[in-house]
């Protein structure tokens, strides 16, 4: 009796092939989706960076025009005005301008450092100075009642630290709560005049600005 060999796929082989194809398709779709999300997030971060730069520029112009005040400046808002034509409605900004604490060493510390520096320079030149000249000069200033803390206060009038943040929604966390992604710029502003508005002057100026903005 003649037997014919039939070549073909069994049901198990077909199922395994379908499983392999399905797994490959799922991986490809997830990879493509992850790439799209990453590109979208990168574009939003670039947009937030651009907006933060614009807010920082406006803040610098404001500080240059108004000057520094005794109290810290804190403002927040969004980009829903007509200038942006609704393109950045889900972005928000906030900034703060804070005083900078400048710490200078006291005269005793300076005398010690000056003495060490003079000794090192003398050793390099082959002479012995014993740190007498700089230490004596600083000691003379100390005897005159000079306090370096007043220089710290004066320098504080010339410097402010400015922080600008622009945030946008970036999905939800594990608890289902919305999460924001923020871009932050930090810089230091210099007050060329050294004049600082009093608290009363600053509050009056802010009230006037709020009135003008509401009209």
PAVEX-410583 format. One record per residue: x, y, z of N, C-alpha, C, CB in turn. Coordinates in pm, 1 decimal, padded with zeros to 6 digits. Glycine has a CB too. Example, Ala and Ser with C-alpha at 12.3 -4.5 7.8 and 13.67 -1.06 7.14 Angstrom:
# residues 2
         nx         ny         nz        cax        cay        caz         cx         cy         cz        cbx        cby        cbz
    01319.0   -00569.0    00780.0    01230.0   -00450.0    00780.0    01320.0   -00330.0    00780.0    01130.8   -00447.3    00904.6
    01285.0   -00225.0    00708.0    01367.0   -00106.0    00714.0    01290.0    00003.0    00787.0    01408.4   -00059.8    00572.5
# end
This chain:
# residues 215
         nx         ny         nz        cax        cay        caz         cx         cy         cz        cbx        cby        cbz
    00085.7   -00119.2    00000.0    00000.0    00000.0    00000.0    00089.1    00124.0    00000.0   -00096.8    00000.7    00123.8
    00057.6    00222.7   -00086.5    00138.4    00344.2   -00102.3    00087.6    00451.9   -00007.5    00134.8    00395.0   -00249.2
    00183.0    00507.7    00072.2    00148.9    00616.4    00164.7    00208.0    00748.3    00114.2    00200.6    00585.1    00308.2
    00127.9    00852.9    00124.8    00172.3    00986.3    00082.9    00205.6    01070.2    00205.6    00063.7    01056.6   -00003.1
    00322.6    01136.5    00207.1    00360.7    01227.6    00316.3    00303.4    01366.9    00288.3    00516.9    01234.3    00332.0
    00225.9    01415.7    00379.7    00164.8    01548.0    00362.6    00238.1    01650.5    00450.2    00012.7    01543.7    00398.5
    00287.2    01755.5    00386.1    00357.2    01862.9    00459.6    00256.9    01972.6    00494.1    00476.6    01921.7    00375.1
    00262.1    02023.2    00615.2    00170.4    02128.8    00657.0    00198.0    02169.6    00801.2    00024.5    02083.0    00641.4
    00118.1    02263.6    00852.8    00133.4    02313.4    00988.9    00027.6    02248.5    01077.9    00121.9    02468.5    00993.3
    00070.6    02211.4    01193.9   -00026.1    02160.4    01290.9   -00094.7    02277.9    01358.9    00042.9    02068.4    01395.9
   -00201.2    02250.6    01430.2   -00274.3    02355.6    01500.9   -00185.9    02423.7    01605.5   -00399.7    02297.5    01567.5
   -00102.9    02345.5    01672.4   -00013.0    02401.1    01773.5    00087.3    02497.8    01710.8    00061.0    02288.6    01846.7
    00140.6    02462.0    01596.2    00236.4    02550.0    01528.2    00170.7    02680.8    01485.8    00296.2    02479.5    01405.6
    00045.7    02672.6    01439.6   -00025.3    02795.2    01400.9   -00048.6    02885.2    01520.4   -00158.8    02761.5    01334.9
   -00085.9    02825.4    01633.4   -00108.3    02905.5    01754.2    00020.4    02971.3    01801.2   -00166.3    02818.6    01866.0
    00131.0    02898.3    01795.3    00258.8    02956.1    01836.4    00299.0    03071.3    01745.0    00368.0    02848.9    01836.8
    00274.9    03056.7    01615.4    00307.0    03164.0    01521.2    00222.3    03287.5    01547.3    00286.9    03116.6    01377.5
    00092.4    03265.7    01573.8    00004.3    03378.7    01604.1    00046.6    03448.2    01732.7   -00141.0    03331.7    01615.4
    00085.8    03369.1    01832.2    00130.8    03427.9    01958.7    00256.2    03512.2    01938.4    00157.8    03318.0    02062.4
    00348.3    03460.8    01857.5    00471.8    03535.5    01831.9    00443.4    03665.6    01757.7    00570.2    03450.0    01751.5
    00355.5    03658.3    01659.0    00321.0    03779.3    01583.3    00250.4    03880.7    01672.6    00231.8    03744.1    01462.8
    00158.6    03833.8    01756.5    00085.5    03924.2    01846.0    00179.4    03991.7    01944.6   -00023.6    03848.0    01921.8
    00272.4    03916.0    02001.5    00369.0    03973.7    02096.6    00455.9    04078.4    02029.1    00457.5    03863.6    02157.4
    00499.5    04048.3    01907.3    00582.5    04143.8    01834.3    00506.7    04272.3    01804.0    00632.8    04081.7    01704.9
    00379.9    04259.1    01765.1    00298.7    04377.4    01735.1    00277.3    04462.1    01860.0    00163.3    04336.0    01675.9
    00251.7    04395.5    01974.7    00231.9    04470.0    02099.5    00357.4    04548.7    02135.3    00194.4    04374.4    02214.6
    00474.4    04485.2    02121.4    00600.9    04553.5    02153.1    00623.5    04672.3    02060.2    00719.4    04455.5    02142.8
    00594.7    04653.2    01931.8    00612.5    04762.4    01836.7    00519.3    04878.7    01865.6    00590.1    04712.9    01695.6
    00393.3    04847.4    01898.0    00296.4    04953.8    01927.3    00336.1    05028.6    02052.9    00154.9    04896.2    01942.9
    00376.8    04954.6    02158.3    00417.8    05020.6    02282.3    00542.7    05105.8    02260.5    00443.5    04916.7    02392.1
    00636.9    05056.1    02181.5    00758.2    05133.4    02153.9    00725.1    05262.1    02078.9    00858.0    05049.4    02072.9
    00636.1    05250.5    01981.1    00596.8    05368.2    01905.6    00524.5    05468.5    01993.4    00509.2    05328.8    01788.5
    00436.5    05415.7    02081.4    00363.3    05504.1    02172.8    00458.0    05573.9    02269.7    00257.8    05425.0    02250.8
    00557.7    05501.0    02321.6    00655.5    05561.1    02412.7    00736.4    05668.7    02340.9    00749.6    05453.3    02470.4
    00773.5    05643.0    02215.0    00849.7    05741.6    02138.6    00767.9    05868.5    02116.0    00893.7    05682.6    02003.9
    00638.9    05852.4    02088.3    00553.0    05968.6    02066.4    00539.0    06049.0    02195.4    00414.1    05924.9    02015.1
    00518.5    05979.8    02308.4    00506.5    06049.2    02436.9    00635.1    06121.9    02472.2    00470.3    05950.6    02548.0
    00749.1    06057.7    02447.8    00877.8    06121.1    02478.8    00899.1    06245.5    02393.5    00993.5    06021.9    02457.1
    00864.9    06236.9    02266.2    00880.8    06352.3    02178.0    00788.0    06465.2    02220.3    00853.5    06313.0    02032.3
    00663.7    06430.4    02256.3    00568.5    06532.3    02300.7    00615.8    06599.8    02429.2    00430.1    06470.1    02322.1
    00668.6    06520.8    02522.4    00717.2    06577.9    02648.2    00838.6    06667.1    02623.9    00752.7    06466.2    02748.1
    00927.2    06625.0    02535.1    01044.1    06707.6    02503.9    01002.0    06840.6    02442.3    01138.8    06633.0    02408.6
    00902.2    06836.9    02354.9    00852.6    06960.6    02294.7    00790.3    07051.8    02399.8    00750.4    06929.4    02185.0
    00718.6    06993.8    02496.3    00656.6    07075.6    02600.5    00762.2    07136.1    02693.3    00556.8    06991.6    02681.8
    00868.9    07059.7    02719.2    00977.6    07114.0    02801.6    01047.0    07229.1    02727.9    01080.5    07002.6    02837.1
    01067.9    07213.5    02598.1    01128.0    07321.7    02519.5    01038.9    07445.4    02520.2    01153.2    07275.7    02374.9
    00907.5    07423.1    02509.7    00813.7    07536.3    02514.1    00819.0    07604.4    02649.6    00669.9    07489.5    02484.0
    00819.2    07524.0    02757.2    00825.7    07581.1    02892.0    00955.4    07658.4    02912.4    00813.2    07470.6    02997.7
    01064.7    07608.5    02856.2    01192.4    07679.0    02867.1    01186.5    07813.9    02796.6    01305.7    07593.9    02808.8
    01126.0    07816.0    02678.7    01111.9    07941.5    02604.9    01025.9    08040.4    02683.6    01050.2    07915.7    02465.6
    00914.8    07993.3    02739.6    00826.1    08080.9    02815.7    00894.4    08130.2    02942.8    00695.8    08008.0    02850.6
    00971.4    08042.7    03008.4    01043.0    08084.6    03129.7    01144.4    08194.1    03097.9    01114.0    07964.2    03195.0
    01210.1    08183.7    02982.6    01303.8    08288.6    02942.5    01233.9    08421.5    02920.1    01377.4    08247.8    02816.6
    01113.0    08415.9    02863.2    01038.0    08539.8    02841.1    00992.9    08601.1    02973.2    00916.5    08513.5    02751.4
    00945.9    08515.8    03065.5    00904.5    08566.7    03196.6    01023.4    08626.5    03270.8    00840.3    08454.6    03280.6
    01140.0    08562.1    03261.7    01258.4    08615.0    03328.8    01296.3    08751.3    03270.6    01376.5    08516.4    03316.0
    01285.4    08767.6    03139.9    01315.9    08897.0    03078.0    01221.9    09005.1    03128.4    01307.1    08887.0    02925.5
    01092.2    08974.0    03135.2    00994.7    09070.5    03185.8    01021.5    09104.4    03332.1    00852.7    09016.1    03169.8
    01061.4    09003.5    03409.4    01092.5    09027.8    03550.7    01213.9    09118.6    03564.7    01117.2    08895.1    03624.3
    01316.5    09095.4    03484.9    01435.4    09181.1    03491.3    01401.0    09325.4    03453.8    01545.7    09127.1    03397.9
    01315.1    09342.3    03352.0    01273.8    09477.2    03314.1    01194.4    09543.4    03425.5    01190.9    09473.7    03185.8
    01110.9    09465.7    03492.0    01032.7    09521.4    03602.5    01122.8    09565.6    03716.7    00930.9    09419.1    03652.9
    01220.2    09482.0    03752.6    01309.9    09517.6    03861.9    01396.3    09637.5    03825.5    01398.0    09398.9    03899.0
    01433.4    09646.5    03698.4    01513.3    09761.3    03655.1    01432.1    09890.0    03662.8    01565.1    09740.1    03512.0
    01302.1    09879.7    03632.7    01216.6    09997.6    03633.9    01177.4    10037.4    03776.4    01091.5    09972.3    03550.4
    01136.5    09939.0    03856.7    01083.9    09969.7    03989.3    01192.0    09974.1    04096.5    00979.8    09868.4    04027.4
    01299.7    09898.4    04076.7    01400.9    09888.7    04180.7    01367.0    09780.7    04281.9    01416.9    10021.8    04250.6
    01454.7    09764.4    04380.3    01436.0    09661.9    04482.0    01354.0    09716.4    04597.5    01571.0    09610.1    04532.3
    01287.8    09625.7    04667.8    01211.7    09663.6    04785.7    01252.7    09581.0    04906.0    01062.9    09648.3    04760.1
    01203.7    09622.7    05022.6    01238.7    09551.5    05144.8    01172.7    09414.8    05152.5    01200.2    09633.5    05265.3
    01050.7    09401.9    05100.3    00979.1    09274.9    05107.5    00999.6    09196.2    04978.0    00828.2    09298.5    05133.7
    00988.0    09065.6    04989.5    01009.5    08979.3    04873.7    00893.4    08990.9    04775.7    01027.3    08833.5    04917.8
    00924.1    08971.8    04648.2    00823.8    08979.9    04542.1    00785.1    08838.2    04501.6    00877.3    09060.9    04419.0
    00656.2    08808.9    04503.3    00606.2    08678.3    04461.0    00482.9    08699.4    04374.5    00573.4    08587.6    04583.7
    00488.2    08648.8    04253.0    00376.6    08662.1    04160.2    00355.8    08529.3    04088.2    00402.0    08777.0    04058.4
    00232.5    08507.5    04041.3    00203.1    08389.6    03960.8    00091.4    08421.2    03863.2    00164.9    08269.9    04050.0
    00084.8    08344.4    03756.8   -00018.7    08368.6    03656.8   -00014.5    08261.5    03549.6   -00002.2    08507.5    03594.0
   -00078.5    08289.7    03436.9   -00082.4    08194.0    03326.7   -00056.6    08267.1    03195.5   -00218.7    08119.7    03322.3
   -00074.7    08196.7    03085.6   -00048.0    08252.4    02953.0   -00177.0    08258.3    02870.7    00059.0    08168.3    02879.5
   -00284.7    08295.8    02936.4   -00415.4    08297.8    02870.0   -00449.6    08431.9    02805.3   -00522.1    08262.4    02968.9
   -00355.0    08525.7    02803.7   -00387.2    08655.6    02745.5   -00380.5    08649.6    02593.0   -00291.6    08763.6    02798.8
   -00416.7    08759.3    02530.7   -00431.3    08762.0    02384.9   -00298.9    08743.3    02311.6   -00494.2    08892.4    02342.2
   -00189.2    08776.6    02374.4   -00060.0    08767.7    02306.0   -00028.6    08625.6    02260.3    00050.7    08817.6    02397.3
   -00076.2    08526.0    02335.3   -00040.0    08387.4    02307.2   -00148.9    08312.3    02232.1   -00009.1    08315.7    02435.6
   -00260.6    08377.4    02204.8   -00366.4    08323.4    02117.8   -00411.6    08183.5    02158.1   -00318.5    08320.6    01974.6
   -00408.1    08154.8    02287.0   -00459.1    08027.3    02334.7   -00368.5    07907.6    02313.2   -00586.3    08000.8    02270.6
   -00242.8    07929.7    02270.4   -00153.2    07817.1    02244.0   -00093.7    07757.0    02372.0   -00041.2    07861.6    02152.2
   -00091.7    07835.1    02479.1   -00024.7    07788.9    02601.0   -00119.3    07796.6    02721.1    00102.3    07872.6    02627.8
   -00244.4    07760.8    02701.3   -00343.4    07772.9    02808.5   -00315.4    07681.3    02927.1   -00480.5    07743.4    02754.3
   -00247.6    07567.8    02904.3   -00222.1    07475.4    03014.6   -00086.6    07499.0    03081.2   -00229.8    07333.0    02964.9
   -00017.9    07606.2    03045.1    00106.9    07643.5    03111.9    00078.2    07752.7    03214.5    00213.5    07691.5    03008.7
    00152.6    07752.0    03322.6    00140.6    07858.6    03422.4    00281.0    07898.6    03468.2    00052.8    07812.7    03544.4
    00291.5    08021.8    03515.5    00421.0    08072.7    03557.8    00413.1    08125.7    03699.9    00469.7    08182.2    03462.7
    00527.2    08132.7    03763.3    00540.8    08196.9    03894.2    00685.4    08241.8    03910.4    00498.5    08100.1    04010.4
    00702.2    08352.0    03981.0    00838.2    08397.5    04007.0    00845.6    08459.2    04145.3    00884.2    08498.5    03900.1
    00966.0    08465.6    04194.8    00991.5    08526.0    04326.0    01128.1    08593.1    04323.8    00984.1    08419.3    04439.7
    01134.2    08704.2    04392.6    01258.9    08779.0    04405.6    01289.1    08790.0    04554.5    01249.4    08921.5    04337.7
    01400.1    08734.1    04596.5    01434.2    08727.1    04738.0    01565.3    08798.9    04765.4    01443.1    08581.8    04784.0
    01579.4    08841.0    04888.6    01704.2    08904.2    04930.3    01816.2    08801.3    04934.4    01688.2    08971.4    05067.8
    01936.7    08848.2    04915.7    02054.8    08761.7    04920.3    02135.3    08797.9    05043.9    02141.5    08776.0    04790.6
    02158.8    08697.7    05126.6    02236.6    08722.0    05248.2    02384.8    08710.6    05216.5    02197.1    08622.7    05360.6
    02454.2    08821.7    05229.8    02598.1    08826.1    05202.1    02672.6    08818.4    05334.6    02637.5    08955.8    05123.2
    02754.3    08715.0    05350.0    02828.2    08696.6    05474.9    02977.4    08721.4    05450.2    02804.9    08553.6    05532.6
    03032.0    08815.4    05523.7    03175.3    08844.1    05518.0    03240.6    08795.0    05646.6    03201.5    08996.5    05497.1
    03364.5    08747.9    05639.6    03433.3    08704.8    05762.3    03461.2    08824.5    05852.8    03565.5    08631.9    05728.2
    03469.5    08797.9    05982.8    03500.3    08907.7    06074.5    03649.3    08941.7    06066.8    03460.3    08870.7    06220.0
    03687.3    09050.6    06134.5    03825.4    09098.6    06125.2    03924.6    09000.8    06185.4    03838.6    09232.6    06193.8
    03884.4    08929.0    06290.4    03976.2    08831.5    06350.2    04012.5    08722.7    06249.2    03913.4    08768.4    06476.3
    03909.0    08675.2    06176.2    03935.7    08573.7    06074.7    04024.4    08629.1    05963.6    03804.3    08521.2    06016.0
    03995.6    08753.0    05920.8    04076.9    08814.0    05816.0    04221.4    08832.6    05860.4    04017.8    08948.0    05775.1
    04241.7    08871.2    05986.4    04378.6    08888.7    06035.5    04453.9    08756.5    06033.9    04378.0    08947.3    06177.5
    04383.5    08648.5    06069.7    04447.6    08518.0    06065.4    04482.8    08477.2    05924.3    04358.7    08414.1    06127.8
    04388.5    08498.6    05831.6    04414.8    08463.7    05691.7    04525.5    08549.6    05632.7    04287.9    08478.7    05608.5
    04524.7    08679.0    05667.3    04627.3    08768.7    05614.3    04765.1    08729.7    05665.9    04596.1    08914.1    05651.6
    04772.2    08691.8    05791.9    04900.0    08650.8    05847.8    04953.6    08525.6    05782.1    04887.2    08628.7    05995.6
    04865.5    08428.3    05758.3    04907.4    08305.7    05691.3    04954.1    08334.9    05548.8    04792.7    08203.8    05689.8
    04881.9    08425.6    05480.6    04920.3    08459.3    05343.5    05054.3    08529.4    05337.9    04814.7    08546.4    05279.3
    05079.2    08618.7    05432.6    05207.2    08690.0    05434.7    05322.1    08595.7    05465.0    05204.0    08802.6    05537.6
    05300.5    08502.7    05556.7    05406.2    08405.9    05586.4    05439.0    08320.9    05464.8    05365.2    08316.2    05702.9
    05334.7    08276.9    05391.9    05358.8    08194.4    05273.2    05435.1    08272.7    05167.8    05226.3    08143.2    05215.1
    05397.1    08400.6    05147.1    05468.1    08482.2    05048.7    05612.4    08506.6    05090.8    05396.3    08615.5    05028.5
    05634.8    08528.8    05220.8    05771.0    08549.1    05269.7    05857.2    08426.0    05253.9    05768.5    08590.2    05414.1
    05799.7    08309.9    05281.4    05876.1    08186.0    05265.4    05915.7    08165.7    05119.1    05794.4    08065.3    05315.9
    05823.2    08200.6    05027.9    05853.1    08184.6    04885.4    05965.3    08277.8    04841.4    05727.9    08210.6    04801.4
    05970.9    08397.1    04904.2    06075.0    08494.6    04867.6    06203.6    08476.7    04947.6    06023.0    08635.6    04887.6
    06203.2    08385.8    05046.9    06323.0    08362.8    05126.8    06339.4    08460.5    05239.4    06442.7    08367.8    05040.9
    06229.1    08529.6    05279.9    06236.7    08622.8    05391.6    06129.8    08585.8    05493.0    06219.5    08769.8    05343.7
    06143.5    08636.8    05611.6    06047.7    08609.0    05717.4    05968.1    08735.0    05748.2    06118.8    08556.9    05844.0
    05835.2    08730.4    05723.3    05751.8    08847.3    05749.6    05670.0    08831.4    05875.2    05660.5    08873.9    05633.2
    05648.6    08706.6    05917.3    05567.0    08675.5    06035.7    05427.6    08733.3    06026.1    05634.1    08727.5    06160.8
    05383.1    08765.7    05906.3    05247.1    08814.5    05887.2    05218.0    08943.4    05958.7    05150.9    08712.6    05931.6
    05320.4    09021.9    05986.6    05300.0    09139.0    06071.5    05227.3    09251.1    06000.1    05431.8    09189.5    06122.2
    05266.1    09282.8    05875.7    05210.4    09401.3    05809.5    05060.9    09391.1    05787.0    05279.0    09423.7    05677.6
    05009.0    09285.1    05718.8    04864.9    09279.8    05697.3    04788.3    09269.0    05826.5    04829.9    09164.4    05608.5
    04841.1    09189.8    05921.0    04769.9    09174.1    06047.6    04762.9    09306.7    06122.6    04837.9    09067.6    06134.6
    04872.8    09383.6    06119.0    04873.0    09512.9    06187.6    04773.9    09609.6    06123.7    05013.4    09573.5    06186.4
    04766.3    09607.6    05989.7    04671.6    09695.7    05920.6    04527.7    09662.0    05959.7    04689.1    09684.4    05767.9
    04494.4    09534.4    05959.1    04359.4    09494.7    05996.9    04333.1    09522.2    06143.8    04336.9    09347.4    05966.8
    04435.4    09503.9    06226.6    04418.8    09534.6    06368.3    04388.5    09682.6    06387.9    04544.5    09495.1    06447.1
    04449.9    09767.8    06305.7    04422.8    09911.6    06313.8    04277.1    09940.2    06277.5    04517.9    09990.4    06220.6
    04226.2    09871.9    06174.6    04085.3    09888.5    06138.8    03994.7    09840.5    06251.0    04053.4    09812.9    06009.6
    04034.2    09731.0    06314.3    03955.1    09678.8    06425.9    03953.8    09777.4    06541.2    04010.1    09543.6    06472.7
    04068.2    09840.6    06564.2    04076.6    09939.0    06673.1    03989.9    10061.0    06644.9    04221.7    09982.5    06694.6
    03966.2    10091.1    06517.5    03881.7    10204.4    06480.2    03732.3    10171.4    06494.0    03912.5    10247.3    06336.5
    03701.8    10046.3    06529.7    03562.2    10008.6    06547.8    03492.0    09970.7    06419.4    03488.7    10119.4    06612.1
    03570.0    09936.8    06315.9    03510.2    09901.4    06187.6    03448.4    09762.0    06196.7    03615.7    09907.2    06074.2
    03322.4    09752.0    06158.5    03250.1    09624.8    06161.0    03213.0    09587.4    06017.9    03122.3    09633.7    06251.5
    03260.8    09472.8    05971.2    03235.0    09432.4    05833.5    03088.9    09396.2    05808.5    03322.4    09315.5    05797.8
    03011.9    09379.0    05915.2    02870.7    09345.7    05895.1    02796.5    09457.3    05822.4    02803.4    09317.5    06029.3
    02842.5    09581.0    05839.9    02773.7    09691.0    05771.6    02797.1    09682.6    05620.8    02821.9    09827.8    05826.0
    02913.2    09627.2    05580.0    02936.3    09606.0    05438.5    02846.0    09495.1    05385.1    03083.0    09572.2    05413.1
    02820.1    09395.2    05467.8    02727.8    09288.9    05428.1    02589.1    09345.9    05403.3    02721.8    09179.0    05535.6
    02544.3    09434.4    05492.4    02412.6    09495.7    05474.6    02408.4    09582.3    05348.3    02376.3    09580.3    05597.7
    02516.2    09656.3    05324.4    02520.1    09741.4    05205.9    02517.3    09657.5    05078.4    02645.0    09830.4    05207.9
    02591.8    09547.6    05075.2    02595.2    09462.4    04956.3    02460.3    09394.9    04934.3    02705.9    09356.6    04968.9
    02388.8    09369.4    05044.4    02255.5    09310.9    05032.2    02158.4    09402.0    04959.9    02201.3    09277.8    05168.3
    02181.5    09532.2    04962.2    02095.2    09626.0    04890.6    02115.2    09619.4    04739.2    02120.9    09767.4    04939.4
    02228.0    09564.8    04698.6    02259.5    09562.3    04555.1    02222.8    09430.6    04487.6    02406.4    09589.1    04534.8
    02190.9    09327.0    04562.9    02170.4    09194.2    04505.6    02033.4    09137.5    04540.5    02278.8    09099.6    04553.5
    01973.8    09067.9    04445.4    01852.3    08990.6    04469.4    01862.6    08860.9    04388.9    01723.3    09072.4    04430.2
    01804.4    08755.7    04443.5    01797.5    08627.3    04371.4    01659.3    08612.8    04310.3    01828.7    08506.6    04466.4
    01654.1    08589.0    04180.5    01527.2    08576.5    04108.8    01509.8    08432.1    04062.6    01521.6    08674.4    03987.5
    01390.7    08377.5    04088.2    01356.0    08241.6    04044.6    01229.4    08247.5    03960.6    01336.8    08146.0    04166.7
    01234.4    08186.2    03843.8    01118.6    08179.3    03754.2    01088.9    08032.1    03727.2    01144.6    08257.6    03619.7
    00962.4    07994.8    03743.2    00920.0    07858.6    03713.3    00801.9    07862.2    03617.3    00882.8    07782.6    03842.8
    00807.0    07776.3    03517.0    00696.0    07754.5    03425.2    00660.5    07606.5    03431.5    00732.1    07799.0    03278.6
    00533.2    07576.1    03460.0    00490.2    07438.4    03481.5    00377.9    07402.0    03384.3    00444.0    07418.3    03627.2
    00366.5    07273.6    03357.1    00260.1    07222.6    03271.0    00220.9    07083.9    03320.6    00305.3    07218.1    03120.9
    00097.2    07039.5    03297.4    00053.5    06907.0    03344.6    00129.5    06796.1    03273.4   -00097.9    06888.9    03323.1
    00167.2    06695.0    03351.8    00246.0    06584.5    03296.1    00190.0    06451.0    03343.8    00395.1    06597.6    03336.0
    00060.1    06430.7    03323.6   -00001.8    06303.1    03357.4   -00037.6    06293.5    03504.3    00089.8    06189.9    03320.3
   -00053.6    06170.5    03553.2   -00093.3    06143.4    03691.1    00009.4    06053.7    03758.0   -00233.0    06078.5    03696.4
    00012.7    06060.7    03891.4    00101.7    05972.7    03965.7    00031.9    05839.6    03994.2    00147.0    06039.7    04097.4
    00095.0    05756.0    04077.9    00039.2    05623.9    04107.0   -00095.6    05632.1    04176.8    00135.5    05544.5    04192.1
   -00121.7    05741.9    04248.4   -00249.1    05759.7    04318.9   -00355.4    05824.8    04231.1   -00228.2    05843.4    04443.8
   -00322.6    05851.3    04106.1   -00418.7    05914.0    04016.9   -00425.6    06064.4    04028.7   -00552.1    05858.1    04041.5
   -00334.4    06123.8    04107.1   -00332.6    06268.7    04122.7   -00252.7    06333.0    04010.0   -00273.9    06307.9    04259.3
   -00299.5    06447.1    03957.3   -00225.1    06513.6    03848.8   -00087.6    06559.6    03894.4   -00304.0    06633.3    03795.8
    00007.8    06547.9    03804.7    00146.8    06584.1    03832.8    00190.0    06691.1    03734.2    00240.7    06459.8    03824.6
    00263.1    06790.4    03783.7    00314.7    06897.7    03699.7    00463.8    06879.2    03676.5    00286.9    07034.6    03763.3
    00507.0    06913.5    03557.6    00649.2    06921.9    03524.2    00685.3    07069.5    03516.4    00682.1    06847.4    03388.9
    00797.8    07107.7    03577.5    00834.3    07249.0    03583.5    00975.5    07270.6    03529.9    00823.5    07301.3    03727.5
    00992.7    07385.6    03467.9    01124.6    07434.2    03426.5    01155.8    07556.3    03511.0    01129.4    07468.1    03272.3
    01273.2    07560.3    03571.3    01308.0    07669.2    03663.2    01434.8    07738.7    03617.5    01325.3    07616.3    03806.6
    01429.0    07871.8    03616.6    01546.1    07954.9    03590.9    01582.2    08027.6    03720.6    01519.4    08056.8    03474.1
    01711.1    08037.5    03749.7    01759.5    08110.1    03867.4    01870.2    08204.9    03823.2    01810.8    08011.7    03978.1
    01860.4    08329.1    03864.6    01964.6    08426.1    03833.4    01974.0    08527.2    03946.7    01936.3    08497.2    03698.4
    02074.5    08610.7    03941.8    02092.0    08717.2    04040.9    02082.5    08852.3    03970.0    02229.0    08703.0    04115.8
    02004.0    08940.1    04028.8    01983.5    09072.8    03973.3    02065.3    09172.9    04052.9    01833.6    09111.0    03973.9
    02115.5    09272.9    03982.1    02198.7    09376.1    04044.5    02125.1    09508.4    04039.0    02337.1    09387.2    03974.5
    02121.0    09576.2    04151.8    02058.9    09707.9    04162.0    02169.1    09813.8    04153.9    01976.5    09721.9    04295.1
    02183.1    09882.4    04042.1    02295.7    09976.0    04027.7    02286.3    10095.9    04120.5    02304.1    10024.4    03885.3
    02165.9    10133.3    04163.0    02151.2    10250.8    04248.5    02176.6    10220.2    04395.3    02013.4    10308.9    04232.4
    02151.3    10096.3    04436.0    02166.0    10062.1    04576.8    02050.7    10107.9    04662.3    02291.5    10119.8    04629.6
    01952.4    10177.9    04603.2    01837.3    10225.3    04679.6    01735.2    10112.7    04690.5    01774.0    10351.2    04613.4
    01677.3    10098.6    04808.2    01577.0    09996.0    04833.7    01449.3    10063.3    04882.8    01628.4    09891.7    04937.4
    01338.0    10034.0    04816.2    01210.0    10091.4    04857.2    01169.4    10038.9    04994.4    01100.9    10059.8    04753.6
    01105.2    10124.8    05069.9    01051.7    10080.4    05198.4    00932.1    09989.6    05174.5    01011.9    10201.3    05286.9
    00889.6    09923.3    05278.5    00774.3    09833.6    05267.6    00649.6    09911.1    05227.6    00750.4    09759.7    05400.2
    00632.1    10031.6    05282.6    00514.8    10112.1    05249.1    00516.4    10153.6    05102.4    00508.1    10235.9    05338.6
    00633.0    10196.6    05054.0    00644.4    10235.5    04913.0    00616.9    10116.9    04820.3    00784.1    10293.0    04884.6
    00666.5    10001.5    04857.9    00648.9    09883.8    04774.3    00501.7    09839.9    04769.7    00736.6    09769.6    04825.8
    00434.9    09840.5    04883.1    00293.6    09802.6    04885.9    00207.9    09901.8    04807.5    00244.1    09793.4    05030.3
    00241.8    10030.0    04817.0    00168.1    10131.0    04742.2    00186.9    10111.9    04592.4    00212.6    10271.2    04783.6
    00308.4    10080.4    04550.7    00335.2    10057.7    04409.2    00260.5    09934.0    04358.4    00486.1    10042.2    04385.4
    00257.3    09826.9    04437.4    00186.3    09705.4    04396.5    00036.6    09730.1    04385.6    00213.4    09591.7    04495.3
   -00017.8    09808.9    04478.9   -00161.0    09840.9    04473.0   -00193.5    09921.6    04348.5   -00204.4    09918.2    04598.2
   -00105.7    10014.7    04313.5   -00126.7    10094.3    04192.7   -00120.8    10006.9    04068.0   -00022.5    10206.1    04183.6
   -00028.3    09910.9    04063.4   -00018.5    09820.3    03949.1   -00141.9    09731.7    03936.9    00106.3    09733.7    03961.0
   -00193.0    09684.8    04050.8   -00313.3    09600.8    04048.4   -00433.4    09680.8    03997.6   -00342.6    09543.8    04189.3
   -00440.0    09808.1    04036.7   -00549.7    09894.8    03991.2   -00542.3    09917.1    03841.4   -00546.2    10029.7    04064.2
   -00422.1    09942.0    03790.8   -00405.5    09963.3    03647.6   -00436.8    09836.8    03568.7   -00263.9    10010.1    03617.3
   -00403.4    09720.8    03624.0   -00429.1    09596.5    03553.7   -00578.0    09562.9    03548.3   -00353.3    09484.0    03619.5
   -00653.4    09607.0    03648.8   -00796.2    09578.0    03651.9   -00877.6    09669.7    03563.4   -00846.6    09587.0    03791.6
   -00819.9    09781.9    03520.4   -00894.3    09878.1    03438.6   -00893.4    09838.8    03291.0   -00835.7    10018.4    03455.5
# end
